Amino acid sequence: MQKIFIVEDDTSIVDSLKKVLSSEFSVVSTLNFRAVVQEITEAHADLVLMDITLPYFNGFYWTTELRKISKVPIIFISSANDEMNQVMALSMGADDFVAKPFNLVVLRAKVQALLRRSYNFSASELTFEEYQLVDNQLIGNAGKVELTSTETKILQILFEYGTTVVPKDLLLTKLWENNDFIDANTLHVNMTRLRKKVGIINFDKIHTVRGVGYVLG
């Protein structure tokens, strides 16, 4: 059974999340808000639900620390639902953002979808020019970079289409399986983060076709 780790200081929300998720997943929550990363690591969590406002250190801090050692999928759950907080969360390595008050059924669907694309996805070796996409790594002459499951899936789709434009709607559908659960801003933030990351090995092949989608070239 996959394990969901909740980082949330509101016990009523924790109880509600456990009630809706525990029939399908093992669900635990943090006991020590000074040692969140340690607890997540020791629990061998498969997915993290992270609040922003927490005792001692906020969710942004813990996400940054967690991303130094782990690719575990992270969904932010927060009442701080302005665009800046969403952009910050995704830029720091979160995979999704759900605003409070949230629909528990929708949240469960998001958890299920993120777990599917994180753990049921195995990328075969794909190439574009001198670059290879192997599992969760992009490898080139200048080195290699580690990718999250979402970043890997984005590149897999782009590699498969090559120099053919991938419409934005199609990319969203392939990534999140249901357009009701995401928006274009989430994709934009993920794409910006991906471009920055792969730029380290001089992969500057992802181009935006304004009003249409993305293409390699």
C-alpha positions in Angstrom: 0.0 0.0 0.0 1.4 3.4 -1.0 2.0 5.9 1.8 0.8 9.5 2.0 2.6 11.8 4.4 0.7 14.9 5.6 2.5 18.0 6.7 -0.3 20.1 8.2 -0.8 21.6 11.7 -4.6 21.8 11.6 -5.7 18.5 13.1 -9.2 18.8 11.8 -7.8 18.9 8.2 -5.5 16.1 9.0 -8.4 14.0 10.3 -10.5 14.8 7.2 -7.6 13.8 4.8 -7.0 10.6 6.7 -10.7 9.7 6.5 -10.9 10.2 2.7 -7.5 8.6 1.9 -7.1 5.8 4.4 -9.3 3.4 2.5 -6.8 3.3 -0.4 -3.5 4.5 1.1 -1.5 4.3 4.3 -1.7 7.8 5.7 0.6 9.3 8.3 1.2 12.9 9.5 4.1 14.8 10.9 4.7 14.8 14.7 7.7 17.0 14.8 7.5 20.3 12.8 11.2 20.8 13.4 12.2 17.6 11.6 9.8 17.3 8.7 12.3 16.1 6.1 13.7 13.5 8.5 10.2 12.2 9.2 9.2 12.0 5.5 12.5 10.1 4.7 12.1 7.7 7.6 8.5 7.0 6.7 9.5 6.2 3.1 6.5 8.3 1.9 5.3 7.9 -1.7 3.6 11.3 -1.8 3.6 14.4 0.5 0.7 16.8 1.1 2.3 20.0 2.3 0.8 23.1 3.9 2.5 26.5 3.5 1.9 28.0 7.0 3.5 25.7 9.6 5.2 26.1 13.0 8.9 27.0 12.9 9.5 26.7 9.2 7.0 27.1 6.3 6.2 24.6 3.6 8.5 26.4 1.0 11.5 25.8 3.3 10.7 22.1 3.8 10.0 21.6 0.1 13.4 23.1 -0.8 15.1 20.9 1.8 13.3 17.8 0.7 14.2 18.4 -3.0 17.9 18.3 -2.1 17.6 14.6 -1.3 14.3 13.3 -2.7 12.0 13.3 -5.8 8.9 12.3 -3.8 5.8 13.9 -5.3 4.5 16.9 -3.4 1.1 18.5 -3.5 0.7 21.8 -1.7 -2.6 22.3 0.2 -3.0 25.9 1.4 -5.4 28.7 2.1 -2.8 31.1 0.8 -4.3 30.8 -2.7 -2.8 33.8 -4.5 -0.9 33.3 -7.7 2.5 34.1 -6.2 2.3 31.3 -3.7 1.3 28.9 -6.4 4.2 29.9 -8.6 6.6 29.8 -5.6 5.5 26.3 -4.7 5.8 24.9 -8.2 9.1 26.7 -8.8 10.6 25.1 -5.6 9.7 21.6 -6.8 6.1 20.9 -5.9 4.0 19.0 -8.4 0.6 20.5 -7.8 -1.2 23.1 -5.7 -4.7 22.7 -4.2 -6.4 25.7 -2.5 -8.3 25.4 0.8 -11.1 24.8 1.3 -10.8 22.0 -1.2 -13.1 19.3 -2.4 -11.8 16.0 -0.8 -13.0 13.9 -3.8 -11.0 16.1 -6.2 -8.0 16.1 -3.9 -8.1 12.3 -3.8 -8.3 12.2 -7.6 -5.2 14.5 -7.8 -3.3 12.2 -5.4 -4.2 9.1 -7.5 -3.2 10.8 -10.8 0.1 12.1 -9.4 1.0 8.6 -8.0 0.1 7.0 -11.3 2.3 9.3 -13.4 5.1 9.2 -10.8 5.4 5.4 -10.2 3.7 3.7 -13.2 5.7 5.7 -15.7 8.9 4.1 -17.1 10.4 6.1 -19.9 12.1 4.0 -22.6 15.3 5.5 -24.0 14.5 8.4 -26.2 16.9 10.6 -28.2 16.9 14.1 -29.7 20.1 15.1 -31.5 22.9 14.3 -29.0 20.6 14.1 -26.0 19.2 10.9 -24.4 16.2 10.7 -22.0 16.8 7.6 -19.9 14.5 7.0 -16.9 14.5 10.2 -14.9 17.7 11.6 -16.4 18.5 13.8 -19.4 22.0 13.0 -20.7 24.1 15.1 -23.1 27.7 15.7 -24.0 27.9 18.4 -21.2 26.7 16.0 -18.5 23.4 14.8 -17.1 20.6 16.2 -14.9 18.1 14.5 -12.7 14.4 15.1 -13.4 11.2 14.8 -11.5 8.5 12.5 -12.9 6.6 15.4 -14.3 9.6 16.9 -16.0 10.5 13.5 -17.4 7.0 13.1 -18.7 7.1 16.5 -20.4 10.3 15.7 -22.1 9.1 12.2 -23.1 6.1 13.7 -24.9 8.3 16.4 -26.6 10.9 13.8 -27.6 8.2 11.6 -29.1 6.8 14.4 -31.2 10.3 15.7 -32.1 10.1 18.7 -34.4 6.3 18.5 -34.6 4.5 21.1 -32.4 2.7 19.6 -29.4 -0.5 21.5 -28.8 -0.8 22.8 -25.2 -4.2 21.1 -24.6 -2.8 17.8 -25.7 0.2 18.2 -23.5 -2.0 19.0 -20.5 -4.2 16.0 -21.2 -1.3 13.6 -21.4 0.3 15.0 -18.2 -2.6 15.2 -15.9 -5.2 13.0 -17.6 -8.1 15.3 -16.9 -8.0 19.0 -17.8 -10.5 19.8 -15.0 -7.6 19.3 -12.5 -5.0 21.7 -13.9 -4.5 25.0 -15.6 -2.1 26.5 -18.1 -0.3 28.4 -15.4 0.8 25.2 -13.8 2.2 23.9 -17.1 4.0 27.3 -17.7 5.7 27.1 -14.3 6.8 23.5 -14.8 8.1 24.3 -18.3 10.1 27.3 -17.0 11.6 25.2 -14.2 12.4 22.4 -16.7 14.1 24.8 -19.2 16.2 26.2 -16.4 17.3 22.8 -15.2 18.2 21.3 -18.6 20.0 24.5 -19.5 22.7 23.3 -17.2 23.8 20.8 -19.8 23.1 23.2 -22.7 19.7 21.8 -23.7 18.0 24.8 -25.1 15.8 23.0 -27.6 12.3 23.6 -26.1 10.6 26.4 -27.9 7.2 28.0 -27.4 4.9 28.4 -30.4 2.7 31.3 -29.2 -0.9 30.4 -28.9 -0.3 26.8 -29.9 2.1 24.8 -27.8 5.7 23.6 -27.6 8.2 22.1 -30.0 11.8 20.8 -30.0 14.2 22.5 -32.4 
